[in-house]
Amino acid sequence: MLEKGVKFTLSDDSHGVAQVGYGYHDVLAFAKEAGIEEVYYYDWKGCERSIEDGKVVEDGIVAIPAVGNVVLRKISIDDWERWAKKSIQPVVTT
């Protein structure tokens, strides 16, 4: 797939805020081992969201926010690793 120029991306099937990004450190190690040099992601531009978004309006119809342009971006595996090392915060319990 690398030879064919396939762009790699990640997804997240979290069911709550505490689970967002769970296991991404394992994916980082796998990506490096597999020779993946960049990971791509979408950046939404022009999204206007409000408290009303996602609210059932009537007859089960959900208000969907207007979505602007989508921009494809990438991060190198090396930059991702540097970011991950800086962003790890110890859990403090009292």
C-alpha positions in Angstrom: 0.0 0.0 0.0 2.9 2.4 0.7 4.2 1.8 -2.8 0.8 2.7 -4.3 0.7 6.0 -2.4 -2.2 5.1 -0.1 -2.8 7.9 2.5 -3.3 6.5 6.0 -5.7 8.0 8.5 -7.0 7.1 11.9 -10.5 6.9 13.3 -12.0 6.7 16.7 -14.9 4.7 17.9 -15.0 6.2 21.4 -18.2 6.2 23.3 -17.2 9.0 25.7 -14.6 11.7 26.3 -12.5 9.5 28.4 -12.0 7.1 25.5 -11.1 9.5 22.7 -7.7 8.6 21.2 -7.4 5.4 23.3 -4.7 3.2 21.9 -3.1 5.8 19.6 0.3 5.3 21.2 0.1 1.7 20.1 -0.8 2.8 16.6 2.2 5.2 16.6 4.5 2.3 17.3 2.8 0.2 14.6 3.0 3.0 12.0 6.7 3.5 12.6 7.3 -0.3 12.3 5.3 -0.5 9.1 7.3 2.4 7.5 4.3 4.8 7.4 5.8 8.3 7.4 2.7 10.5 7.5 -0.9 10.3 8.8 -3.7 12.3 7.1 -6.7 13.9 8.8 -9.5 16.2 7.8 -9.8 19.7 9.2 -13.2 21.2 9.0 -13.2 24.9 8.0 -16.2 27.2 8.2 -18.3 25.1 10.7 -20.7 27.1 12.6 -22.1 25.1 15.5 -24.5 26.1 18.2 -26.2 24.6 21.2 -29.2 23.9 18.9 -27.2 21.5 16.7 -28.2 17.9 17.1 -31.5 18.9 18.7 -34.6 17.1 17.6 -36.7 19.8 15.8 -40.0 18.0 15.0 -41.2 14.6 13.9 -37.8 13.1 14.8 -35.9 15.4 12.4 -32.5 16.4 13.8 -31.1 19.9 13.2 -27.8 19.5 11.3 -25.3 22.3 11.3 -24.1 23.8 8.1 -20.6 22.4 7.2 -18.0 24.4 5.4 -15.1 23.2 3.4 -13.0 20.2 4.4 -9.3 20.4 4.1 -7.0 17.4 4.0 -4.0 17.8 6.3 -1.1 15.6 7.3 1.3 15.1 10.2 4.6 13.3 10.0 5.0 10.3 12.3 8.1 12.0 13.8 6.0 15.2 14.6 3.2 13.1 16.0 5.7 11.3 18.3 7.1 14.6 19.5 3.6 15.9 20.1 2.6 12.7 22.0 5.6 12.9 24.3 4.8 16.5 25.2 1.1 16.0 25.7 1.3 13.1 28.1 0.2 14.4 31.5 0.4 12.5 34.7 -2.9 11.6 36.3 -3.2 13.3 39.7 -5.5 11.8 42.3 -6.3 13.1 45.7 
